[in-house]
């Protein structure tokens, strides 16, 4: 039984709320079990590679990056723990699930300490694997989403740097990138004295205005700060 297979979880109702197309490696020397696991994973729309021994599994880990590796603990050629170490050495974010015929607490604790995401003790029901796939998919989705949001934040911070350089405001080193507003820009901007139709024919102005408009839309600067930035842009336009 998987340590994450909660009794209150209803696969029919809850699976698919967050579902990613995972790249999965399944390694088992039991051909019938290997075929059943492969079919189940493919039914859940995952891409599956299978191996029947540890050496082939190690080779696959070196040749490709997998989101999830499901491997028997005891295999000819190389054991499940060895495969897990190899997979995580190449791709630290890869989740590894170990299948064991020995439902001892010692083997389970050892697997988790070694870095396994989960373990499954034989005999198990296919619904346990379905739940496991769902949980792994959800976790990987959240990791990817966090990476995406971090990338957006870093991109926005670079935009803030660009705006600050454009405004000619000091050094960025002392600025906290986690602040959602731009008091360091607002404090150095000039009031909006006039509107100038020269802006409409200046490509540089339009590009810079578009950049600060995006920052305004995403909430990284306030409306007041936007107007102050725009004022400074207008002031710097050639006569």
N, C-alpha and C positions, 0 to 999 in steps of 0.2 A: 504493500500500500504506500502511496506517495504521502510525504509529510504535509503537502499542501492540498491534498484532496479532502476538503472539508465536507462533512456529512450534509450540511445544509445547502450545499451548492447544487443547483438543478441545471444540468447541462442543456436540456431542451429549452429552458427559458432564458438562460443567461449567456450561453456561448454566442459569440458573434457580435457582442456589443462593441468590443474593440478587437479587430482581427487583422493581423498582418500576414502577408505572404512571406513565410519564413523559408530560409534555405537550411535544410536539415540533413545531417548525416546520421544514419542509423547503423550500428554495428552489432551483429549477433551471429553466433555460429549455429543457432537453431533456425533452419531455413523457413520452417512454417511460421515461427514467431516473427522473423524478419519480414516475411511477406505480409503478415497481418498488420504489423506496425506501419509498413510502407503504404499499404492500402488505406489505412486510417488517416495517416498524415496527408495523403493525396486527396482524400475526400474533403479534408479541411482546407484544400487549395494551397498546400505547401509544396515546395520543390524538394524532392527527396533523392539523396544518394545513399546506396546501401553497400555494406562490406560484410564479408562472412568471417573475417579473422582480424586479429589486432594489427598485423603488419600492413595490410591493405588500408585499415582505418587510419593508421599513422601516416601513410603515404597521402591519403586523401586530405588529411588535415594540413599537410605541408603544401599541397597543390591548390587548395581552395580555402576561402574564408566562409565559415558557416555561422549562422545565427544560433543554431542549437545542435548539440551532439548528444545522441542517445546511444549509450553503449553498455553492453554487458560488462560486469566487473571481471569475470573470468573468461578469458579468450585465448585461443592458440596464437602464439607469436608475440603478443603484447597484451597486457591487462588493461582494464578500463581506467585505472588510476594513471597509468603511463600515458594512455591516449589523452586523458583529460589534461595532464601537464603539458603535453605537446600542443594540443589545440589552444590552450590558454596562453602558452608562450608566444604563439604566432598571432593570436587574436584574443587579447585579454577580455574583451567584452563578450566572447562566445559563452553561452550558457551550456553547461554539461549536466546531463542526467544519467545516473548509473543504475543499471538493472542488476539486482543481486538475488541469487537463490538462497542466500543466507540472511535470514531476517534478524540478525543479531544487532543489538544496539551498538556494539563495538564497531562493526563494519560501517553502519550508517554514520556514526559520529566521525569515524576516520574519513569517510568520503566528503562529508560537509566541511571538515577541517581542511581538507585538501583543496577546497574551493568548488565543490559540486553545487549546482543550483538546487538539485533535488535528487532523491533516490527512489526507486520503486522495487519493492520486494516481491519476488515470485511466490505463489501465483498472484496475478493481478487481473482486474477487469479492464477491458478496452476503454470503458468510460473514464477510468482513472487517467489513462493516457490522453484522452480527449480533454479532460480538465487541465492536465499538465500542459498540453499544447496551448490551450487558451491562456493559462496563467503566464506562460513564457512569452506568448505573443503580446500580451498586455504589458508585461515588463519591458520588452524590447521596444514596443511602441512608445512607452513613456520615456525611455532613455533617448530614443531618436527625437522625440518632441522636445525634450530638454536641450538636446544638442542644437536643434533648429532655433529654439528661442534664444539660446546663448549666442548663436551666430547672428541672429537679428540684433541682439543687444550690442554685440561687438561692432556690427555694421553701423548701427545708429551712433555709437560712440565715435567711430571714425568720421561719420558725417558731422557730428558736433565739433570734432577737431577741425574739420575743413571749414565749417562756418566761423569758428573762432579765429582761425588763421586769416580767413577772408576779412573778418572785422578788424584784424590787427590787434588782438587783445592778448598781450602777455604770453606766458608759458603755460602749457597744458599740464605740466608735471604735478602741480598742486591741486588739480581738479579731481573730485571724486566722481568716477564714471557711473556710480550707482544712483546719483541724483537724477530725478526725473524732470527737473526744470533747469533753466540756464541763468541763474542770477549773475554769474560771471560775465555773461553777454549783456544782460539787461542793464547792469550797472555802468557799462561803458558806451551805450548807444546814445545817439543824439535824438532829441524830439523830432517828430515828423513835422517839419516846417512847410514842406511843399510837395506837390506831386509834379512829376516831370515826364512829359510825353517822350523824352529821349529814351526812356526805358523800353518802350515798345520795339525800338529798332536796334537794341543792343543785345546780341546773342549771349554774351557773358552774363549780363544781368538776368536774362530769362532763365538761364541754367541755374544760377545761384538762387533765384527766387523759387524755382521748382524744388530745389533741395531743401530750403527752409520750410516750404509748404508741406513737404513730406514729413518733416520733423514735427510740424504743428499738428498734422493729421494724426500722427502716432502718439501724440501727447508728450513728446520730449521737450517741447517748449510751449509757453503760454501764448495766448493771442497778443498780449502786450509785448512779449519778447519778439514775436513774429513782426509786429509793426515796427519795433525798434531796429530789428535787423534790416527790414525793408528800407527804413529811413536811411540807414548807413549806406546801403547799396546805392540808393538814389544820390546821396551826397558824393559818392565816389565816381559817379558817371562823368565821362569827359564832357566838357562844355562844347 
